[in-house]
């Protein structure tokens, strides 16, 4: 079974902090020609990026750890930051 389109677009859901969601996007390592069949079928995770969302809108991205993302989200909740559409 393949991953859902939502998890591919936004990343895998990790946790909720207040009204914000934390998701993780994984990048896969590029496979070389000498890898075995098992490695071709299941590539390893290269790096993870944690992203703080309000609904489907990114408030903070590029975070390297789960704890860092939770701290950042808690700070945003304490400040009352919410996504608002930019006016033209």
C-alpha positions as CSV (number, residue, x, y, z in Angstrom):
1,X,0.0,0.0,0.0
2,X,1.4,3.4,-0.9
3,X,1.5,6.5,1.2
4,X,-1.4,8.8,1.1
5,X,-1.1,11.9,-1.1
6,X,-1.5,14.2,1.9
7,X,1.5,12.6,3.7
8,X,3.6,12.9,0.6
9,X,2.7,16.6,0.2
10,X,2.9,17.8,3.8
11,X,4.9,15.0,5.5
12,X,4.0,12.5,8.1
13,X,2.0,13.7,11.1
14,X,4.0,13.6,14.4
15,X,2.1,15.5,17.1
16,X,-0.1,18.5,17.9
17,X,1.0,21.4,20.1
18,X,-2.0,23.6,20.9
19,X,-3.6,24.4,17.6
20,X,-0.4,23.7,15.5
21,X,0.6,20.4,13.9
22,X,4.1,19.1,13.6
23,X,5.0,17.0,10.6
24,X,8.1,15.3,9.4
25,X,9.3,15.1,5.8
26,X,11.9,12.5,5.0
27,X,14.3,12.6,2.0
28,X,15.6,9.4,0.6
29,X,19.2,8.6,-0.2
30,X,19.9,8.1,-3.9
31,X,20.7,4.5,-4.6
32,X,23.9,3.5,-6.4
33,X,24.2,0.8,-9.1
34,X,25.9,-1.6,-6.7
35,X,23.1,-1.8,-4.2
36,X,21.3,-5.1,-3.5
37,X,17.7,-5.8,-4.4
38,X,16.6,-5.3,-0.8
39,X,18.2,-1.8,-0.8
40,X,16.6,-0.9,-4.1
41,X,13.2,-1.8,-2.8
42,X,13.5,-0.1,0.6
43,X,15.9,2.9,0.3
44,X,17.2,4.4,3.6
45,X,16.1,7.7,5.0
46,X,18.7,10.4,4.2
47,X,17.5,13.3,6.4
48,X,14.4,14.4,8.2
49,X,13.0,17.9,8.3
50,X,10.4,18.9,10.8
51,X,7.7,21.5,9.9
52,X,5.2,23.4,12.0
53,X,1.8,23.8,10.3
54,X,-1.3,25.7,11.1
55,X,-3.9,23.8,9.0
56,X,-2.2,23.3,5.7
57,X,0.0,26.5,6.0
58,X,3.6,26.4,7.0
59,X,4.5,28.6,9.9
60,X,8.1,27.3,10.5
61,X,10.2,24.9,8.5
62,X,13.7,23.5,8.3
63,X,13.8,22.3,11.9
64,X,16.3,19.5,12.4
65,X,14.9,17.7,15.5
66,X,11.6,16.7,17.1
67,X,12.4,18.6,20.3
68,X,13.3,21.8,18.4
69,X,10.0,21.7,16.5
70,X,8.0,21.3,19.7
71,X,9.8,24.2,21.4
72,X,9.3,26.4,18.3
73,X,5.6,25.4,18.2
74,X,5.1,26.1,21.9
75,X,6.6,29.5,21.5
76,X,4.3,30.3,18.6
77,X,1.3,29.1,20.6
78,X,2.3,31.3,23.5
79,X,2.7,34.3,21.3
80,X,-0.7,33.6,19.7
81,X,0.7,33.4,16.1
82,X,-1.8,32.2,13.5
83,X,-1.7,32.0,9.8
84,X,-3.3,34.9,8.1
85,X,-3.6,35.4,4.4
86,X,-1.4,38.2,3.1
87,X,-3.5,41.1,1.8
88,X,-2.8,42.6,-1.6
